[in-house]
C-alpha cells in the first residue's frame, strides 16, 4: 500500500522544507515511550524518565496514543492557529483519530455533538491497548479540560528535557533542511524525495515518487503544497501525514537507514533456499572458487554462478581476486545485520 507523490505540474515552490520544534517534540516523546525500538537513544530515554517528576511520567503514559502508532496532527504545521486556540470540534476530531490509530472508515468531525460518532470512538478505542480507551473517555467526557491538560504536559516537557534537547538538535536539523533545499534547487523534487528513504522508488509513467508504507495515499503538490520536515529523534521512521483538509507533511529522518523493506525481505528470502544455505555455510569458513563450490555441492558451475550472483546483488557475498582465480566469501557482517535491518525496515 504505497504513498504516491505525483510531481507532474508541481512548481518548485510547492515543496517546502522547514524545521519544527513541535514535530521533534513528538518524535522525542515517541522515543521516551517506545525506547526499546530506538536502541541508539535508549540510555538517554531511560535517564530522562528515571529523573523526571511523577507528573511527567504520568503524562507520558496518559497521552501516549498521540505519538505512538499514529502521530497526532496537532504536532505539525498547517492548522493555522495555535493549539490553545484550536476550535474544540477540530481538537476533538484530530485527537479521536489518534485514539483509534487511524482515519479509514471514521468520521469524527462532530464528535462532541454526535452520539453515533462517540459510540464509534469508544468501540474502536476499546480494541486497542491501554491507554487508548482511557484517553478516548477523557476526550468524550471533557475535551476542553483534556486540551488544557495536554498543553500543561507539553509545557512540562520543555522544562523537564526538551528545552535542552532542542537547543542541541535545532542546528543539526537546520543543516539537514538546508541540504534538502539545496538538492531541491539543484536536482529537482524527484531526486530530493528519493533521497529521503531507501524504500522510495521512481515508477514508470508521469513524474512521481513512491514511498513503501503500510497505508495508501496519493499526494499531488500541484494541488496542495507539500511540507518536508527533518527529524533526528524520529529515525528510523519516515512519516507521511495526509489528513483531509490539511497540507500533507513528510517527516523524514536525517539519518535514513541504508536498507529498505524490499532489500531486507529479499535478503531473508535468499537464505530460505537450502542450496544457498549450504553454499553460504561453505564460503562462511573460507573463500572459494565457483569450480570448487560446484564440486562440493554436486552442482554445475552455471548453477553455482546464478546463486552467487543473486547473493552478490543482495550484498551478502564479497569477491576476492587472486591472480587468475576469483574467490567468493560470505559477508558475515551483512548477514549479522539482517535481523536488525528487518526491524528497522519494518518500522520505516
URMO-V574919 format. One record per residue. PSI is psi in radians with two decimals (NA if undefined). NEAR is the number of other C-alpha atoms within 10 Angstrom. D_CENTER is the distance of its C-alpha to the mean C-alpha in Angstrom with 1 decimal. Layout:
PSI_NEAR_D_CENTER, PSI_NEAR_D_CENTER
This chain:
1.56_11_14.6, 2.80_15_13.3, 2.08_19_12.5, 2.18_21_15.6, 1.95_19_16.4, 2.04_18_20.2, -0.10_20_21.6, 2.20_12_25.2, 0.05_13_27.4, 2.10_17_24.9, 2.73_12_26.6, -0.58_14_24.9, 0.04_13_25.0, -0.17_17_22.8, 2.16_20_19.6, 2.44_16_19.4, 2.25_20_17.5, 2.71_16_17.8, 2.35_22_17.1, 2.02_19_16.6, -0.64_17_17.7, -0.69_15_16.9, -0.66_24_13.2, -0.54_26_13.3, -0.78_24_15.4, -0.73_23_12.9, -0.72_22_10.3, -0.60_24_13.3, -0.63_23_14.5, -0.75_24_11.5, -0.73_25_12.3, -0.58_23_15.9, -0.62_19_15.6, 0.81_16_13.4, -0.24_18_14.5, -0.34_12_15.3, -0.18_15_11.6, 1.27_18_11.8, -0.50_12_15.1, -0.42_13_15.5, 0.03_15_15.7, -0.80_16_17.5, -0.72_11_21.0, -0.82_14_20.2, -0.73_21_18.7, -0.67_15_21.8, -0.75_11_24.1, -0.87_15_23.0, -0.58_17_23.2, -0.68_11_26.5, -0.21_11_28.1, 2.69_15_27.0, 2.81_12_29.5, -0.62_11_29.6, -0.62_10_28.8, -0.77_17_25.4, -0.65_16_24.6, -0.75_12_25.8, -0.63_17_23.7, -0.67_21_20.6, -0.79_12_21.5, -0.75_17_22.8, 0.17_21_20.0, -0.62_24_17.0, -0.28_29_16.2, -0.19_26_15.3, 0.26_24_12.2, -1.77_18_11.2, -0.78_14_10.3, 2.03_17_10.8, 2.22_24_10.7, 2.32_21_14.3, -0.35_22_15.3, -0.27_19_17.9, -0.09_19_15.6, 2.65_21_15.3, 2.76_20_18.2, -0.20_14_20.2, -0.31_15_22.1, 0.27_8_25.1, 2.53_10_26.5, 2.67_10_25.8, -0.63_16_24.5, -0.37_13_28.0, 0.20_8_29.5, 2.27_15_27.1, 2.45_12_29.3, -0.66_16_29.3, -0.69_17_28.7, -0.75_16_25.6, -0.79_22_24.3, -0.72_24_25.2, -0.89_20_23.5, -0.65_18_20.1, -0.62_25_20.4, -0.71_32_21.6, -0.67_26_18.5, -0.62_25_16.5, -0.49_30_19.3, 0.06_25_18.9, 0.70_21_15.1, 3.01_15_15.5, -0.48_16_17.7, 2.18_9_19.3, 0.04_5_22.9, 2.59_15_23.2, 1.90_15_25.2, 0.44_22_25.5, -0.39_16_27.1, 0.67_16_30.3, -0.82_23_29.1, -0.25_18_31.8, -0.07_12_34.6, 1.87_11_33.8, -0.57_11_34.6, -0.70_13_33.0, -0.66_19_29.6, -0.72_19_30.0, -0.68_13_30.9, -0.67_16_27.9, -0.83_24_25.7, -0.77_20_27.6, -0.81_14_27.5, -0.71_19_23.8, -0.56_24_22.9, -0.35_17_25.5, -0.08_11_23.7, 2.82_14_20.7, 2.77_10_20.9, 2.56_14_22.4, 0.43_16_22.1, -0.87_24_21.0, -0.68_21_24.7, -0.72_17_26.1, -0.64_22_24.0, -0.73_26_24.9, -0.71_16_28.5, -0.70_15_28.4, -0.76_24_27.1, -0.60_20_29.9, -0.80_12_32.5, 1.46_12_32.2, -0.58_19_29.3, -0.74_18_30.9, -0.67_12_31.3, -0.72_19_27.6, -0.74_20_26.6, -0.73_13_29.1, -0.69_14_27.8, -0.78_17_24.2, -0.66_14_25.4, -0.67_12_27.5, -0.72_17_24.6, -0.64_19_22.6, -0.71_13_25.8, -0.67_17_26.1, -0.72_18_22.7, -0.72_14_24.0, -0.54_10_27.2, -0.75_17_25.8, -0.49_15_23.1, -0.49_20_21.2, -0.80_15_24.1, -0.73_11_24.3, -0.76_14_20.6, -0.65_17_20.4, -0.62_10_23.5, -0.50_11_22.1, -0.55_17_18.7, -0.80_17_19.9, -0.65_12_21.7, -0.81_15_18.9, -0.59_23_16.6, -0.72_15_19.8, -0.74_14_20.4, -0.74_22_16.9, -0.68_21_17.5, -0.72_14_20.9, -0.69_14_19.9, -0.69_24_17.8, -0.72_20_20.7, -0.74_13_23.0, -0.70_17_21.3, -0.76_20_21.4, -0.70_13_25.1, -0.66_11_26.0, -0.24_11_24.2, 2.95_13_23.1, -0.68_24_20.1, -0.85_18_19.4, -0.68_15_19.2, -0.77_19_17.2, -0.72_24_14.4, -0.53_17_14.7, -0.20_15_14.3, -0.30_22_10.8, 2.38_25_9.3, -0.22_19_11.3, 0.32_22_10.5, 2.78_21_12.2, 2.73_17_15.9, 1.70_16_19.0, 2.93_11_21.1, 2.76_8_24.8, -2.75_6_26.3, 2.76_11_25.7, 2.02_15_23.4, 2.76_20_19.8, 2.38_24_16.3, 2.25_21_14.3, 2.30_26_10.5, 1.71_22_10.3, 3.04_20_8.5, 0.07_12_10.4, 2.81_12_12.1, 2.40_12_14.5, 2.63_18_15.3, 2.11_11_17.6, 2.27_21_17.4, 1.79_19_20.5, -0.37_21_20.8, -0.52_17_24.5, -0.72_11_24.7, 2.15_15_22.1, 2.53_18_20.9, 2.30_21_17.2, 2.27_22_15.8, 2.19_22_13.5, 2.12_25_12.4, 2.66_28_11.6, 2.54_29_10.3, -0.83_20_11.5, -0.17_24_10.8, -0.22_25_7.2, 2.47_24_6.7, 0.13_23_5.5, 2.40_21_1.9, 2.07_23_3.0, 2.43_19_4.9, 1.99_20_8.3, 2.11_19_11.1, 1.00_19_14.2, 2.54_14_16.7, 2.33_8_20.4, 0.08_9_22.5, 2.61_15_19.9, 2.39_19_18.6, 2.64_22_15.2, 2.38_24_12.5, 1.98_18_9.7, 1.78_25_8.0, 2.52_23_7.2, 2.40_23_7.6, -0.77_23_11.3, 1.46_16_11.5, 2.51_19_9.4, 2.65_18_10.1, -0.44_12_13.3, 2.19_20_12.9, 3.06_20_11.1, -0.57_21_11.5, -0.82_15_14.8, -0.72_19_16.4, -0.76_21_15.4, -0.73_16_17.0, -0.65_13_19.9, -0.71_22_20.7, -0.81_14_21.0, -0.59_10_23.2, -0.50_16_25.3, 0.24_16_26.4, -0.21_10_27.6, 2.11_12_30.6, -0.59_10_33.6, -0.67_14_35.2, -0.61_17_32.1, -0.77_12_31.9, -0.73_15_35.6, -0.81_21_35.1, -0.64_22_32.3, -0.63_13_34.5, -0.85_18_37.2, -0.11_20_35.4, -0.49_16_33.5, -0.68_10_37.0, 2.66_11_38.3, 2.48_17_37.7, 2.78_20_39.8, 2.88_19_41.1, -0.73_19_40.7, -0.76_17_44.3, -0.73_13_44.1, -0.72_21_41.1, -0.71_17_42.8, -0.77_12_45.9, -0.51_12_44.2, -0.01_14_42.0, 0.78_10_44.9, 2.87_13_42.9, 2.78_13_43.8, -0.72_16_42.5, -0.64_12_40.8, -0.80_12_38.9, -0.73_22_37.8, -0.69_16_36.9, -0.76_11_34.6, -0.74_17_32.8, -0.68_23_32.5, -0.74_14_31.3, -0.75_16_28.4, -0.63_21_27.5, -0.77_17_27.9, -0.48_10_25.6, 0.01_15_22.9, 0.42_15_23.6, -0.15_22_25.2, 2.39_22_28.8, 2.71_16_30.4, 2.32_16_33.7, 2.15_13_36.7, 2.15_10_39.8, 1.66_8_43.1, -2.18_6_46.0, 0.06_6_46.4, 2.52_11_44.1, 2.10_14_40.3, 2.51_18_38.7, 2.28_23_35.4, 2.68_23_33.5, 2.30_25_30.4, 1.56_18_27.6, -0.53_14_27.2, -0.71_9_24.5, -0.69_15_22.3, -0.72_17_23.3, -0.52_10_22.6, -0.14_13_19.0, -0.82_18_18.4, -0.80_13_17.5, -0.69_13_15.1, -0.67_22_13.6, -0.78_20_13.3, -0.79_15_11.6, -0.78_21_9.0, -0.67_23_8.7, -0.54_17_8.7, -0.39_15_5.8, NA_26_3.8
